[in-house]
Amino acid sequence: MNARYLSVCVASLIAMSTFPAASDDGVRFLNPEGLFKPSTFSQVAIAEGDVMVFISGQTARDETSKIVAIGDVQRQTDKALENLRIAIEAIGGSIGDIAKITTYIVNLQPEDRFWIGKMVKKHFPKPPAHTLIGISALAAPELLVEIEAIAVLD
């Protein structure tokens, strides 16, 4: 896919949207007409900046590598999101610079999406594009969640 075609597609999505694109530090979020309007994530994130940042999957490990909140997936999710904030702030960014997250949950259940959505809303001023994936295991048996991110900085 060439850059001109992609630009036309993005411009078309923006033009078709009745939702104004929310903006925060070079990342605009929108929910185009024709797609459902989620309250806990954005369907599209448009990044405009000079530097793309790819943050490795964050888990419920503290700075000493100790896994916290063993057995509690919600507290582990909170810690993983806090670790994302620490990572982006370490390079001079903010949580608002994160355009996309991918969340991996061990033994994901359909109803889990509700508390996960609340967690994302708690940590992000505007919900980023978000993919939620259920998996059977992570790198250590005590880990129940891992969240990776893509951010854009000016």
Helices and strands as residue ranges (DSSP letters): H 3-16, E 22-24, E 27-30, E 44-47, E 51-58, H 73-90, G 95-97, E 98-106, H 112-123, E 129-135, E 145-153
